[in-house]
Structure formats: structure tokens, C-alpha cells
Amino acid sequence: MISRRRLLGAAVGAGAVTLAGCASGGAESAPDSAPNTTPSRAAPTSAGPTPSPSSAVPSASTSPSGSASPSADAGPPRPRITGTVAEDLEVPWGIAFRRDGTALVGERDSARLLSITPAGRVRTLGTVAGVQRPSAGGEGGLLGLALDPDDEDVLYAYTTTAADNRVVRVSLAGDRVGRPRPVLTGIPTSTHHHGGKLLVAPDKTLFVSVGDAEDRATAQSRTALTGKILRITRDGGAADGNPFGNRTWSYGHRNVEGLAFDAAGRLWATEFGDKSTDELNRIVRGGNYGWPDVEGRSDDSRFRSPAATWSPTSSCSPSGLAVTRGTAFVGALRGECLFSVALDGTDAADPVRHFGGEHGRIRTVVVAPDGALWMTTSNTDGRATPGRNDDRILRVAL
């Protein structure tokens, strides 16, 4: 394991957790009473009839991205940290694995793109141009990453610019970071609630989580880009089979930062609540997840209730999500831990807490090609006191 900062230096000289009923107070923790600093948006509209909810994502012969098949008779996973992959990083956020096991890792604030081998060799490839460094307490920057399923020298990135949030395509030919080419632009931005997760689907479309950008009413609009999980083509258009004839796949979201498929191809998401409840949701086509009208479970038939929840929000603030071996693994920022949630089809068990307070804020959680988890700390993001060698990527065996 080699520190990125050392490498550059050499180069240049618990709260309660409950099933379906809980609370969360975070932007990643800022309340929704923050002033609206976003550009103008489409007014909330009702666009056509509500489709019949379906969890089915159009399939292909490839296995779902971000998931791993459970082992026979494996039993419940028991996570244990087996080492540090890299350290001295600056808010590592997006991670995308190449076929050889090397990871591309984006630093949120610096917009640097790193190459990290399974053995921990860190190399800086360059900086993604046009990314605006977040203001103090802000959550924008270089966020989610996803490799093109047909060409691992093409990277998709969710970024914050001075004008908007956007999805861009970056060439990595020769391991050099090319100039970003726009895929989807004009996503309203703000200080908080960017969303930012990218996930390639089995049919090679791209799922994009977009926060409400502190304009909560837009989450109930089926046409506004904010407060949504979008499903787009790799050119940025609306994917065939979307429920409303546009880019929207599901709506009524506050701030989703975690997306993952399970082994059956079902889509799951982690969502920051406001004043009462953080959520783990099973995402279905055309589903309305209630924000800002409800947090947590609701008896209103218009809204989908979460599979699992956390309350109070200080106990979790769920960011990263990985699903493997029949279990959802959730990185908790304010909760400073990793949660495991056993899944049984569409049902979820009570969350179980691991590593509480041992490593500070936990952000991204991904399944590595060897079946282990990579888990990033987020202690240099301005909301914690960094420890020695923060931020780090930890390897978690199951």
C-alpha cells in the first residue's frame, strides 16, 4: 500500500436502527431549510398516468454491475477489515474497477483521478477539467464514476461545474485524462443534495442519482431532473422503456448517493432523510418514494415505503451501497460505521452495525473483483477531524 501524497511528494519533492421506520438529518447532514441557491427549474407537473410499478430493469446477458452472486451455503457475511489499500487521499468518492482489478478512484474536492492497484500502488492520472471545488461544507465536486461496459478506456463521471451538475465522458487512452465531453448537462446545482452516483445496468444503460438540489418540490415533478433516479443512454438521452417517456426512472427522492443491483437484477438505493428517517429502498420503474411529502414508511398508496430505515439520522446518513451475498452493505457518514442489511428477495432485515466509530465517516462501499469490499473514509470533507493518514480506502473481507 502506497500513500498518494507520498507518491506525489516523491514526484514533486449508535442510534436505533429499525425496519421500515426511521430518521435522518443530513444534507449529507444539512437541513432542508437552507436557502435555495439553484438556477430556475421546471415547475412540478403531473406528466401522464402512473405506470404499474415494476422492479425489472431491461436485461442483457451480462451480469448486473455492482453485485456479486451469493456463494452456496455461505451463511451471513461477517465483515472484517484485512488491510489498507491506500491512504492520504482527499475525499475519495467514485470508484470504478477495470477488468484487471485496478480501480479508478476520484477525489471529490481536488478532481484528481487516481489509478490504484489491488496491491495498493497509487498513481495520479490527471485532473478532470471543469470541476468546481466545493465551498466549505459543500458536497459537489468529482462524484460518481462508471466505466463504459464496452470500452474501459472510456469513463463516465458525475461532476459539479460553476453552472450545473452534469454527466461527462472522459477518454483514458494511454492512461491520460482527456477533456470531458458532455453527456447530460443542465442538472441544477446547489451547495447540498447533488446525488451523484452512476451505475451501469445489465442492458448497458446508465442509472444516475440526482439530489433535489435543495429545491424539494421538484422531487415530485416527473419532468424536472432533480430529486430523481434517471435512466439514460450512454449519449445522454432517455432510455427505451422508461415510464414517463423521458429520463426519469423513479422520483420523490431527496438525496440518493448509493445505487447497486442484487444478484437477481433488482435495483436498491440508499437515501439521506431530512429530520426523521434515512432509507434503504428497492427501486421500481416509475416508483414515487414520497419526498418531500413523507420520510420513511407511509400508508399513502401513492408512495413506496422503504425496505429498511434508520432513526435518528445521526445514527446513519447512508452514502455508499454495495450488494453481495444476499446482503446490502451501507456506508454511514454520521453513523461512522458500516451497516449490513440481509436481503430476502424484496424484504430486508434489521440493519447490523460494524466497525462503529473505529474509522470515522464511511462513504463509498463497492464490491471489488475478488469479492472483497473496498470502503472509503470521508474524514477530510470538512465535517470531521481527520485522523492519521486520512482519508483511506480499507479492504473488507466477508
C-alpha positions in Angstrom: 0.0 0.0 0.0 1.4 3.4 -1.1 0.2 6.8 0.0 -0.9 9.1 -2.8 0.5 12.1 -1.1 3.8 10.3 -0.5 3.8 9.3 -4.2 3.2 12.9 -5.2 5.7 14.2 -2.8 8.3 11.9 -4.3 7.4 13.2 -7.7 7.5 16.9 -6.8 9.9 16.7 -3.9 -25.4 4.2 17.5 -28.6 5.4 17.4 -31.5 2.9 16.9 -31.9 1.1 13.6 -35.3 -0.2 12.6 -37.0 -1.9 9.8 -39.2 0.5 7.8 -39.4 3.5 10.1 -36.5 5.8 10.9 -34.9 9.3 10.6 -32.1 11.2 9.2 -30.8 14.7 9.4 -28.4 15.3 6.7 -27.7 17.0 3.5 -25.3 14.7 3.9 -26.4 16.3 7.0 -27.6 19.9 6.3 -31.3 20.6 6.9 -33.6 21.4 4.1 -34.2 24.9 5.5 -31.0 26.0 3.7 -31.7 28.9 1.3 -32.2 27.9 -2.4 -29.2 28.8 -4.4 -30.0 26.9 -7.5 -30.9 28.1 -11.0 -34.5 28.0 -12.1 -36.2 24.7 -12.6 -39.3 23.2 -14.2 -42.3 23.6 -12.0 -43.8 20.4 -10.5 -46.0 18.7 -13.1 -48.1 15.6 -13.4 -47.0 14.0 -16.7 -49.4 11.3 -17.7 -50.7 8.3 -15.9 -48.8 6.5 -13.2 -47.3 3.3 -14.6 -47.6 0.0 -13.0 -44.5 -0.3 -10.7 -42.0 -2.9 -11.9 -38.7 -3.7 -10.4 -37.5 -5.2 -13.7 -34.6 -3.4 -15.3 -34.3 -4.3 -19.0 -31.8 -7.2 -19.0 -29.0 -8.4 -21.1 -26.7 -11.4 -21.0 -24.2 -9.6 -18.8 -24.4 -9.9 -15.0 -25.6 -6.9 -13.1 -23.0 -4.2 -12.4 -22.2 -3.7 -8.7 -23.3 -7.0 -7.5 -22.0 -10.5 -6.9 -23.7 -13.8 -6.8 -24.1 -15.4 -3.3 -22.0 -18.5 -2.6 -23.7 -21.8 -1.8 -24.1 -22.3 1.9 -22.0 -19.2 2.6 -24.1 -18.0 5.5 -24.4 -14.4 6.6 -21.3 -12.3 5.7 -19.1 -11.3 8.6 -17.2 -8.3 7.5 -13.6 -7.8 8.8 -11.0 -5.3 7.8 -7.9 -7.0 6.4 -5.8 -4.1 5.4 -5.5 -0.6 4.0 -5.4 -0.3 0.2 -4.4 3.4 0.1 -4.2 6.4 2.4 -3.6 10.1 2.5 -6.4 10.7 0.0 -8.6 13.7 -0.3 -12.3 12.8 0.0 -12.3 9.7 -2.3 -15.8 9.4 -3.7 -16.2 7.5 -7.0 -14.6 4.1 -7.6 -14.8 2.1 -10.9 -12.9 -1.2 -11.4 -11.1 -2.3 -14.5 -11.1 -5.9 -15.5 -7.6 -6.4 -14.2 -8.7 -5.4 -10.7 -7.2 -1.9 -10.9 -9.5 0.8 -9.6 -10.1 4.3 -10.9 -10.7 6.5 -7.9 -11.9 10.1 -8.0 -11.1 12.6 -5.3 -14.2 14.8 -4.8 -12.5 18.1 -3.9 -9.3 18.0 -6.0 -11.0 16.4 -9.0 -7.9 14.2 -9.3 -8.3 10.8 -10.9 -6.2 8.0 -9.4 -5.3 4.5 -10.5 -4.9 2.1 -7.6 -3.9 -1.5 -8.0 -5.1 -4.3 -5.7 -1.7 -4.2 -4.1 -2.1 -0.5 -3.2 0.1 1.1 -5.8 -1.3 4.6 -6.3 -0.7 6.6 -9.5 -2.2 10.0 -10.4 -3.6 10.0 -13.9 -4.6 13.7 -14.0 -7.4 16.0 -13.2 -10.9 16.1 -14.6 -11.2 19.6 -16.1 -14.1 21.9 -15.3 -14.9 20.6 -11.9 -15.7 23.2 -9.3 -14.2 22.6 -5.9 -17.0 22.6 -3.3 -17.3 25.6 -0.9 -16.8 25.0 2.8 -19.4 22.4 3.9 -20.5 21.8 0.3 -21.0 18.4 -1.3 -20.2 18.9 -5.0 -17.1 18.2 -7.0 -16.0 15.0 -8.8 -18.6 12.4 -7.6 -19.6 9.1 -9.1 -17.6 7.2 -11.7 -18.6 4.3 -14.1 -16.6 2.6 -16.9 -18.2 2.1 -20.3 -19.2 -1.5 -20.5 -17.7 -1.9 -24.0 -14.5 0.2 -23.6 -12.7 0.6 -20.2 -10.7 3.5 -21.7 -14.0 5.5 -21.5 -15.1 6.8 -18.1 -18.3 8.4 -17.2 -18.2 10.9 -14.3 -20.8 13.0 -12.4 -19.4 16.4 -11.8 -20.2 19.8 -10.4 -19.3 22.9 -12.6 -19.8 26.6 -11.9 -23.1 26.4 -13.8 -24.6 23.0 -13.3 -24.2 19.4 -12.3 -23.5 17.1 -15.3 -22.6 13.7 -16.5 -19.5 13.7 -18.7 -17.5 11.2 -20.8 -13.7 11.1 -20.3 -11.2 9.3 -22.5 -8.4 7.5 -20.7 -6.5 6.4 -23.8 -2.9 5.9 -22.8 -3.9 6.4 -19.1 -4.2 10.1 -19.8 -7.3 12.0 -18.7 -8.9 13.5 -21.8 -11.1 16.6 -21.9 -14.6 15.9 -20.6 -17.3 15.6 -23.2 -20.8 16.4 -22.1 -23.3 13.6 -21.9 -26.1 15.1 -19.8 -25.9 18.8 -18.8 -28.2 21.3 -17.1 -28.8 19.4 -13.9 -29.5 22.1 -11.3 -26.8 22.5 -8.7 -26.6 23.9 -5.1 -24.4 23.6 -2.1 -26.0 20.4 -1.0 -28.0 17.4 -2.3 -26.2 16.6 -5.5 -26.8 12.8 -5.5 -24.0 11.8 -7.9 -24.0 8.0 -8.1 -23.6 6.4 -11.5 -24.4 2.7 -12.2 -24.2 0.7 -15.5 -27.2 -1.5 -15.9 -27.2 -5.0 -17.4 -28.6 -3.6 -20.7 -25.7 -1.1 -20.8 -27.9 2.0 -20.0 -26.7 4.3 -17.2 -28.5 5.0 -13.9 -27.9 8.4 -12.4 -28.9 9.5 -8.9 -29.8 13.2 -8.7 -30.5 15.0 -5.4 -33.2 17.6 -5.0 -30.5 20.4 -5.0 -32.3 22.0 -2.0 -35.4 22.6 -4.2 -37.6 20.0 -2.6 -40.8 20.5 -4.6 -39.1 19.4 -7.8 -38.7 15.9 -6.4 -42.4 15.3 -7.1 -42.2 16.6 -10.7 -41.8 13.8 -13.2 -40.1 16.2 -15.7 -37.5 18.1 -13.5 -34.1 16.4 -13.4 -33.7 16.9 -9.6 -34.9 14.5 -6.9 -34.7 11.5 -9.3 -33.1 8.4 -10.3 -32.6 8.8 -14.1 -32.0 6.1 -16.7 -30.2 7.3 -19.7 -28.4 6.1 -22.8 -24.7 6.5 -23.0 -25.3 9.5 -25.2 -27.5 11.1 -22.5 -30.9 10.5 -24.0 -33.9 8.9 -22.4 -33.5 5.1 -22.4 -36.2 3.0 -24.1 -38.7 1.6 -21.6 -38.6 4.5 -19.2 -42.0 5.0 -17.5 -42.8 8.6 -18.5 -41.1 8.9 -21.9 -38.3 11.0 -20.5 -35.1 10.3 -18.4 -37.0 9.7 -15.2 -36.9 6.1 -13.8 -38.1 6.9 -10.2 -38.9 10.1 -8.4 -39.7 11.6 -5.0 -36.1 11.3 -3.8 -34.2 13.7 -1.5 -30.6 12.7 -2.0 -29.6 9.3 -3.2 -25.8 8.6 -3.1 -25.9 4.8 -3.2 -27.1 2.5 -6.1 -26.5 -1.2 -6.5 -28.1 -4.3 -8.1 -28.6 -7.5 -6.3 -27.9 -10.9 -7.9 -31.4 -11.1 -9.3 -31.1 -7.7 -11.0 -33.2 -5.7 -8.5 -32.1 -2.1 -8.0 -31.5 -0.8 -4.5 -30.7 2.7 -3.3 -29.7 4.5 -0.1 -31.2 7.8 0.6 -30.5 10.6 3.1 -33.5 11.7 5.1 -34.1 15.2 6.5 -35.4 15.4 10.0 -36.7 11.9 10.7 -35.6 8.9 8.5 -32.8 7.6 6.4 -33.8 4.9 4.0 -32.8 1.8 2.0 -35.2 1.5 -0.9 -35.9 -1.1 -3.5 -36.3 0.9 -6.7 -39.0 0.1 -9.2 -39.9 1.5 -12.6 -42.0 4.6 -12.1 -41.9 4.4 -8.3 -42.7 7.5 -6.2 -40.6 7.5 -3.0 -42.5 10.3 -1.3 -40.1 13.2 -0.7 -40.9 15.9 0.3 -44.3 14.7 1.5 -43.1 11.8 3.6 -40.0 10.3 5.1 -39.9 6.7 6.0 -43.0 4.5 5.9 -46.3 5.9 4.7 -49.8 4.5 4.4 -50.4 6.7 1.4 -50.7 4.3 -1.6 -49.1 6.8 -3.9 -45.7 6.3 -2.2 -43.3 3.4 -2.0 -42.2 2.6 1.6 -38.6 1.8 2.3 -37.3 -1.7 2.9 -35.2 -0.6 5.9 -34.7 2.6 7.8 -32.5 4.3 10.4 -33.6 6.8 13.2 -32.4 9.2 14.3 -30.5 10.4 11.3 -27.3 10.9 13.3 -27.2 7.1 13.5 -26.6 6.7 9.8 -26.6 9.2 6.9 -26.3 6.5 4.3 -23.9 7.1 1.4 -22.3 4.2 -0.4 -24.1 0.9 -1.2 -22.8 -2.5 -2.3 -24.9 -5.6 -2.5 -23.3 -9.1 -2.5 -24.0 -12.5 -1.0 -27.6 -11.5 -0.3 -26.7 -8.6 1.8 -26.7 -4.8 1.4 -23.6 -3.0 2.8 -24.2 0.6 3.6 -21.5 3.2 4.4 -22.7 5.6 7.2 -21.3 9.1 7.4 -22.7 10.5 10.6 -23.1 7.0 12.0 -19.3 6.4 11.4 -19.8 2.7 10.6 -20.6 0.1 8.0 -24.1 -1.4 8.2 -25.1 -4.8 6.8 -28.7 -5.5 5.9 -29.7 -9.1 5.0 -32.0 -9.2 1.9 -34.6 -11.9 1.2 -36.0 -11.1 -2.2 -37.7 -7.8 -1.8 -37.6 -7.8 2.0 -34.9 -6.5 4.3 -33.8 -7.5 7.9 -32.8 -5.1 10.6 -29.5 -3.3 9.9 -26.5 -4.6 11.8 -23.7 -2.2 12.7 -20.0 -2.9 12.2 -16.7 -1.0 13.0 -18.7 1.7 14.9 -16.5 4.8 15.5 -13.3 3.0 14.5 -12.6 4.7 11.2 -14.7 7.9 11.3 -17.1 8.7 8.5 -17.6 6.0 5.9 -18.7 7.0 2.4 -18.2 4.7 -0.6 -18.6 0.9 -0.4 -18.0 -1.2 -3.5 -17.5 -4.9 -4.4 -14.0 -5.5 -5.7 -13.4 -8.1 -8.5 -12.0 -10.5 -5.9 -15.3 -10.4 -3.9 -13.9 -8.2 -1.0 -15.4 -4.8 -0.3 -13.4 -1.6 -0.7 -14.7 1.0 1.8 -13.6 4.7 1.8 -13.4 7.1 4.8 -14.6 10.7 4.4 -12.8 12.5 7.2 -11.2 15.2 5.1 -14.5 16.6 3.8 -14.8 19.4 6.4 -17.2 17.6 8.7 -14.8 15.6 10.9 -11.4 15.8 12.4 -9.1 13.8 10.1 -7.1 11.0 11.7 -3.6 9.9 10.9 -3.3 9.1 7.1 -6.9 10.1 6.3 -8.6 9.6 4.0 -8.1 5.9 3.4 -9.5 3.0 1.4 -9.9 -0.1 3.5 -10.2 -3.7 2.3 -13.1 -5.6 4.0 -13.2 -9.4 3.7 -16.6 -11.2 4.0 
